[in-house]
Each structure stands twice: as C-alpha cells, then as structure tokens.
Amino acid sequence: MVLWGIGLGAQESILRAAVATLVPTERRGTAYGLFNAWYGGAWFLGSAASACSTTAHCPR
C-alpha cells in the first residue's frame, strides 16, 4: 500500500507538471479539467475491469 501511494504521488505530480509545461497559461484550467476527466475515467474503467476479472474466476 505504501509503494502504491508513493507511485501515485510521483505519477500525479509529474503528469500535472507536464500539463503545466505543455499548455499555455490561459488554457491551463481547461487542460487540467480534461486531464482529470480522462484520468478519472481510466481509473474507473481499470477498477471495473479488475473487479470483473477477479470475480469471474472466484469459486462460488
């Protein structure tokens, strides 16, 4: 759990810094909003896929 937290913290800070570097200042709010929407959607889909794959193989 600790390693997951360290990895998530490093990844999020690096990705946010990349968005800040790549996007002009006047469009940064929109860029962060889109980034977080895609990131959250991917997180949800990944969690759902993980849940489906583990429950499909569990004995009943």
C-alpha positions as CSV (number, residue, x, y, z in Angstrom):
1,M,0.0,0.0,0.0
2,V,2.8,2.4,0.8
3,L,4.5,1.7,-2.6
4,W,1.2,2.3,-4.3
5,G,0.9,5.7,-2.6
6,I,4.5,6.7,-3.5
7,G,3.9,5.7,-7.1
8,L,0.6,7.6,-7.3
9,G,2.1,10.7,-5.7
10,A,5.1,10.7,-8.1
11,Q,3.0,10.0,-11.2
12,E,0.4,12.6,-10.4
13,S,3.0,15.3,-9.7
14,I,4.9,14.5,-12.9
15,L,1.8,14.4,-15.1
16,R,0.5,17.7,-13.7
17,A,3.9,19.3,-14.2
18,A,3.8,18.1,-17.8
19,V,0.4,19.6,-18.4
20,A,1.6,22.9,-17.0
21,T,4.7,22.8,-19.3
22,L,2.8,21.8,-22.5
23,V,-0.3,24.1,-22.2
24,P,-0.3,27.9,-22.5
25,T,-1.2,29.7,-19.2
26,E,-4.6,30.9,-20.4
27,R,-5.8,27.3,-21.3
28,R,-4.4,25.6,-18.2
29,G,-7.7,25.3,-16.3
30,T,-9.3,23.6,-19.3
31,A,-6.3,21.3,-19.7
32,Y,-6.4,20.3,-16.0
33,G,-10.1,19.6,-16.3
34,L,-9.7,17.4,-19.3
35,F,-6.8,15.7,-17.8
36,N,-8.6,14.9,-14.6
37,A,-11.7,13.7,-16.5
38,W,-9.7,11.3,-18.6
39,Y,-7.6,10.2,-15.6
40,G,-10.7,9.6,-13.5
41,G,-12.5,7.7,-16.4
42,A,-9.5,5.5,-17.0
43,W,-9.2,4.8,-13.2
44,F,-12.9,3.8,-13.1
45,L,-12.6,1.5,-16.1
46,G,-9.4,-0.1,-14.8
47,S,-11.0,-0.7,-11.4
48,A,-14.2,-2.1,-13.1
49,A,-12.1,-4.4,-15.3
50,S,-10.1,-5.6,-12.3
51,A,-13.2,-6.3,-10.4
52,C,-14.7,-8.2,-13.3
53,S,-11.6,-10.3,-13.9
54,T,-11.2,-11.3,-10.2
55,T,-14.9,-12.1,-9.6
56,A,-15.2,-14.2,-12.8
57,H,-12.5,-16.6,-11.6
58,C,-13.6,-16.8,-7.9
59,P,-15.2,-20.1,-6.9
60,R,-18.8,-19.7,-5.8
